[in-house]
Amino acid sequence: MLCWVAGLCIGLLPMLGWHVEQMGDCYFVEVMDYDYLVFIYFCTIVGPGLLMAFFYAHIYKVVIKQRFYIFIIIIIIIIIIIIIIIIIIIIIIIIIIIIIIIIIIIIIIIIIIIIIIIIIDRPSHNCH
């Protein structure tokens, strides 16, 4: 945005009367001096172009330099996620096994209680 405003200000200088030698009709050839054209060229095209090229070259170097580290970080994150998923699956399997063992113990206790009740309630046959 700053480049656009600077270019507009510099471009409007001849219309505002900079470097006018005679009054009258405003013709481009009479108003524009070659030194001014060179000045405008370097201020609005070459200067910002070199500045942008420098910034883009720096950004490119940083991205290329960090590309390997970003790849390694992504691999590490994927491995951590896989390990967490495996741990969650193991915990779920352990919980299921514990629930099955508790159910089996409860069934065994119920069977033992039923057998005890059957033995106690059975009439005894004493032969006297």
C-alpha atoms as a printed R data frame, in Angstrom:
    type eleno elety resid chain resno       x       y       z
1   ATOM     1    CA   MET     A     1   0.000   0.000   0.000
2   ATOM     2    CA   LEU     A     2   2.856   2.326   0.852
3   ATOM     3    CA   CYS     A     3   4.387   1.705  -2.589
4   ATOM     4    CA   TRP     A     4   1.103   2.655  -4.279
5   ATOM     5    CA   VAL     A     5   0.799   5.884  -2.291
6   ATOM     6    CA   ALA     A     6   4.459   6.794  -2.923
7   ATOM     7    CA   GLY     A     7   4.090   6.077  -6.649
8   ATOM     8    CA   LEU     A     8   0.922   8.186  -6.816
9   ATOM     9    CA   CYS     A     9   2.574  11.112  -5.034
10  ATOM    10    CA   ILE     A    10   5.690  10.968  -7.204
11  ATOM    11    CA   GLY     A    11   3.629  10.539 -10.358
12  ATOM    12    CA   LEU     A    12   1.489  13.587  -9.579
13  ATOM    13    CA   LEU     A    13   4.471  15.922  -9.028
14  ATOM    14    CA   PRO     A    14   4.569  17.194 -12.651
15  ATOM    15    CA   MET     A    15   0.834  17.878 -12.598
16  ATOM    16    CA   LEU     A    16   1.294  19.901  -9.426
17  ATOM    17    CA   GLY     A    17   3.859  22.097 -11.173
18  ATOM    18    CA   TRP     A    18   7.217  20.512 -10.429
19  ATOM    19    CA   HIS     A    19   9.827  21.336 -13.074
20  ATOM    20    CA   VAL     A    20   7.566  23.498 -15.242
21  ATOM    21    CA   GLU     A    21   9.570  25.983 -17.319
22  ATOM    22    CA   GLN     A    22   6.767  27.712 -19.176
23  ATOM    23    CA   MET     A    23   3.124  28.367 -18.564
24  ATOM    24    CA   GLY     A    24   0.514  27.270 -21.014
25  ATOM    25    CA   ASP     A    25  -0.634  23.942 -22.394
26  ATOM    26    CA   CYS     A    26   0.597  20.887 -20.536
27  ATOM    27    CA   TYR     A    27   2.304  18.491 -22.917
28  ATOM    28    CA   PHE     A    28   4.012  15.350 -21.627
29  ATOM    29    CA   VAL     A    29   7.262  16.061 -23.465
30  ATOM    30    CA   GLU     A    30   7.461  19.594 -22.172
31  ATOM    31    CA   VAL     A    31   6.526  18.709 -18.578
32  ATOM    32    CA   MET     A    32   8.534  15.517 -18.083
33  ATOM    33    CA   ASP     A    33  12.283  15.809 -17.711
34  ATOM    34    CA   TYR     A    34  14.420  12.735 -18.407
35  ATOM    35    CA   ASP     A    35  16.049  13.033 -14.979
36  ATOM    36    CA   TYR     A    36  12.571  12.912 -13.455
37  ATOM    37    CA   LEU     A    37  11.682   9.845 -15.536
38  ATOM    38    CA   VAL     A    38  14.807   8.068 -14.307
39  ATOM    39    CA   PHE     A    39  13.966   9.123 -10.753
40  ATOM    40    CA   ILE     A    40  10.400   7.797 -11.094
41  ATOM    41    CA   TYR     A    41  11.648   4.572 -12.680
42  ATOM    42    CA   PHE     A    42  14.033   3.843  -9.825
43  ATOM    43    CA   CYS     A    43  11.644   4.964  -7.061
44  ATOM    44    CA   THR     A    44   8.521   3.143  -8.253
45  ATOM    45    CA   ILE     A    45   9.797   0.137 -10.202
46  ATOM    46    CA   VAL     A    46  13.424  -0.784  -9.500
47  ATOM    47    CA   GLY     A    47  13.478   0.073  -5.770
48  ATOM    48    CA   PRO     A    48  10.290  -1.768  -4.761
49  ATOM    49    CA   GLY     A    49  11.146  -4.610  -7.161
50  ATOM    50    CA   LEU     A    50  14.547  -5.136  -5.524
51  ATOM    51    CA   LEU     A    51  12.983  -4.885  -2.077
52  ATOM    52    CA   MET     A    52  10.347  -7.502  -2.937
53  ATOM    53    CA   ALA     A    53  12.981  -9.761  -4.528
54  ATOM    54    CA   PHE     A    54  15.077  -9.529  -1.350
55  ATOM    55    CA   PHE     A    55  12.083 -10.374   0.882
56  ATOM    56    CA   TYR     A    56  10.974 -13.282  -1.325
57  ATOM    57    CA   ALA     A    57  14.524 -14.663  -1.459
58  ATOM    58    CA   HIS     A    58  14.730 -14.502   2.333
59  ATOM    59    CA   ILE     A    59  11.323 -16.183   2.748
60  ATOM    60    CA   TYR     A    60  12.349 -18.896   0.277
61  ATOM    61    CA   LYS     A    61  15.610 -19.565   2.159
62  ATOM    62    CA   VAL     A    62  13.769 -19.820   5.480
63  ATOM    63    CA   VAL     A    63  11.161 -22.204   4.035
64  ATOM    64    CA   ILE     A    64  13.802 -24.429   2.408
65  ATOM    65    CA   LYS     A    65  15.830 -24.435   5.631
66  ATOM    66    CA   GLN     A    66  12.853 -25.386   7.799
67  ATOM    67    CA   ARG     A    67  11.258 -27.826   5.360
68  ATOM    68    CA   PHE     A    68  13.219 -30.765   6.780
69  ATOM    69    CA   TYR     A    69  12.378 -29.806  10.379
70  ATOM    70    CA   ILE     A    70   8.693 -29.426   9.535
71  ATOM    71    CA   PHE     A    71   8.721 -32.881   7.903
72  ATOM    72    CA   ILE     A    72  10.377 -34.418  10.991
73  ATOM    73    CA   ILE     A    73   7.871 -32.706  13.312
74  ATOM    74    CA   ILE     A    74   4.944 -34.026  11.234
75  ATOM    75    CA   ILE     A    75   6.392 -37.574  11.346
76  ATOM    76    CA   ILE     A    76   6.860 -37.333  15.133
77  ATOM    77    CA   ILE     A    77   3.283 -36.088  15.596
78  ATOM    78    CA   ILE     A    78   1.934 -38.961  13.468
79  ATOM    79    CA   ILE     A    79   3.966 -41.502  15.476
80  ATOM    80    CA   ILE     A    80   2.713 -40.022  18.771
81  ATOM    81    CA   ILE     A    81  -0.900 -40.186  17.538
82  ATOM    82    CA   ILE     A    82  -0.440 -43.844  16.494
83  ATOM    83    CA   ILE     A    83   1.080 -44.701  19.897
84  ATOM    84    CA   ILE     A    84  -1.815 -42.967  21.705
85  ATOM    85    CA   ILE     A    85  -4.351 -44.894  19.586
86  ATOM    86    CA   ILE     A    86  -2.568 -48.195  20.346
87  ATOM    87    CA   ILE     A    87  -2.517 -47.387  24.088
88  ATOM    88    CA   ILE     A    88  -6.244 -46.547  24.009
89  ATOM    89    CA   ILE     A    89  -6.998 -49.841  22.210
90  ATOM    90    CA   ILE     A    90  -4.929 -51.789  24.774
91  ATOM    91    CA   ILE     A    91  -6.742 -50.043  27.652
92  ATOM    92    CA   ILE     A    92 -10.133 -50.863  26.084
93  ATOM    93    CA   ILE     A    93  -9.094 -54.530  25.644
94  ATOM    94    CA   ILE     A    94  -7.918 -54.684  29.287
95  ATOM    95    CA   ILE     A    95 -11.211 -53.159  30.484
96  ATOM    96    CA   ILE     A    96 -13.182 -55.686  28.401
97  ATOM    97    CA   ILE     A    97 -11.115 -58.571  29.842
98  ATOM    98    CA   ILE     A    98 -11.671 -57.274  33.395
99  ATOM    99    CA   ILE     A    99 -15.430 -57.001  32.767
100 ATOM   100    CA   ILE     A   100 -15.488 -60.573  31.381
101 ATOM   101    CA   ILE     A   101 -13.561 -61.850  34.423
102 ATOM   102    CA   ILE     A   102 -15.957 -60.038  36.791
103 ATOM   103    CA   ILE     A   103 -18.950 -61.531  34.946
104 ATOM   104    CA   ILE     A   104 -17.410 -65.024  35.157
105 ATOM   105    CA   ILE     A   105 -16.728 -64.572  38.899
106 ATOM   106    CA   ILE     A   106 -20.317 -63.388  39.442
107 ATOM   107    CA   ILE     A   107 -21.664 -66.395  37.503
108 ATOM   108    CA   ILE     A   108 -19.471 -68.765  39.557
109 ATOM   109    CA   ILE     A   109 -20.662 -67.151  42.809
110 ATOM   110    CA   ILE     A   110 -24.289 -67.438  41.691
111 ATOM   111    CA   ILE     A   111 -23.769 -71.106  40.781
112 ATOM   112    CA   ILE     A   112 -22.123 -71.786  44.158
113 ATOM   113    CA   ILE     A   113 -24.980 -70.016  45.976
114 ATOM   114    CA   ILE     A   114 -27.545 -72.053  43.994
115 ATOM   115    CA   ILE     A   115 -25.720 -75.303  44.823
116 ATOM   116    CA   ILE     A   116 -25.559 -74.369  48.518
117 ATOM   117    CA   ILE     A   117 -29.258 -73.498  48.559
118 ATOM   118    CA   ILE     A   118 -30.107 -76.792  46.853
119 ATOM   119    CA   ILE     A   119 -28.006 -78.765  49.345
120 ATOM   120    CA   ILE     A   120 -29.443 -76.954  52.381
121 ATOM   121    CA   ASP     A   121 -33.074 -77.186  51.233
122 ATOM   122    CA   ARG     A   122 -32.921 -80.846  50.395
123 ATOM   123    CA   PRO     A   123 -34.818 -82.877  52.878
124 ATOM   124    CA   SER     A   124 -32.673 -85.171  54.815
125 ATOM   125    CA   HIS     A   125 -33.600 -88.851  54.891
126 ATOM   126    CA   ASN     A   126 -32.678 -90.256  58.163
127 ATOM   127    CA   CYS     A   127 -33.126 -93.932  58.493
128 ATOM   128    CA   HIS     A   128 -33.825 -94.696  62.118
